[in-house]
Amino acid sequence: MKIILSILALGLFYATVESKESPPKVQVYSRNPGNFGEKNVLICHVSGFHPPDISIQLLKNEEYSCRVRHLKNLKTYTWEADM
């Protein structure tokens, strides 16, 4: 019985060590269709990442963007207006 429990514990430990890294899926979009000169809400939706070591920054410097850091990877996603 001890051997079976030891093998099971070792298997669980190995599974957690070997878990895969999944990069985030990022979407930047507006809540409503935009009208020139009117306020709108931008959404930076980040999903599907593992492990949960992530930071998200919303930026406005002449263009609206969302900077996402997952583990050691940093990428900036820019919102493109459809007008």
PEBELTA-V589631 format. One record per residue. RES is the residue in three letters. SS is DSSP state (~ for helix, > for strand, _ for the rest). PSI is psi in whole degrees, -180 to 180 (none if undefined). D_LAST is the distance of its C-alpha to the last C-alpha in Angstrom with 1 decimal. Layout:
BEGIN
[[RES	SS	PSI	D_LAST] [RES	SS	PSI	D_LAST]]
END
This chain:
BEGIN
[[MET	_	-39	68.4] [LYS	~	-35	67.7] [ILE	~	-43	66.7] [ILE	~	-44	64.2] [LEU	~	-38	62.6] [SER	~	-43	62.5] [ILE	~	-41	60.8] [LEU	~	-45	58.3] [ALA	~	-41	57.6] [LEU	~	-40	57.2] [GLY	~	-42	54.8] [LEU	~	-41	52.6] [PHE	~	-45	52.7] [TYR	~	-39	51.8] [ALA	~	-38	48.8] [THR	~	-35	47.3] [VAL	~	-37	47.9] [GLU	_	15	46.3] [SER	_	143	43.2] [LYS	_	151	40.1] [GLU	_	132	37.2] [SER	>	125	33.8] [PRO	_	154	30.6] [PRO	_	151	27.8] [LYS	>	123	24.9] [VAL	>	134	21.8] [GLN	>	131	18.4] [VAL	>	121	15.8] [TYR	>	163	13.4] [SER	>	151	12.3] [ARG	_	-43	14.8] [ASN	_	161	12.8] [PRO	_	136	9.4] [GLY	_	146	7.6] [ASN	_	133	8.0] [PHE	_	130	7.9] [GLY	_	-5	11.5] [GLU	_	150	12.6] [LYS	_	150	14.2] [ASN	_	168	13.5] [VAL	_	128	15.6] [LEU	>	143	15.1] [ILE	>	131	17.6] [CYS	>	101	19.4] [HIS	>	120	21.6] [VAL	>	128	24.5] [SER	>	170	27.2] [GLY	_	21	29.9] [PHE	_	153	31.6] [HIS	>	138	35.3] [PRO	_	169	37.2] [PRO	_	35	35.5] [ASP	_	96	35.5] [ILE	>	150	31.9] [SER	>	145	30.0] [ILE	>	130	26.4] [GLN	>	133	24.8] [LEU	>	131	21.5] [LEU	>	148	20.5] [LYS	>	106	18.5] [ASN	_	73	19.2] [GLU	_	-12	16.2] [GLU	_	149	14.4] [TYR	>	130	14.7] [SER	>	168	17.1] [CYS	>	119	20.0] [ARG	>	125	23.3] [VAL	>	126	25.7] [ARG	>	120	29.4] [HIS	>	119	31.5] [LEU	_	-116	35.1] [LYS	_	4	35.0] [ASN	>	130	31.6] [LEU	>	129	28.7] [LYS	>	142	25.1] [THR	>	131	21.8] [TYR	>	127	18.6] [THR	>	139	15.2] [TRP	_	130	12.1] [GLU	_	122	9.1] [ALA	_	145	5.7] [ASP	_	35	3.8] [MET	_	none	0.0]]
END
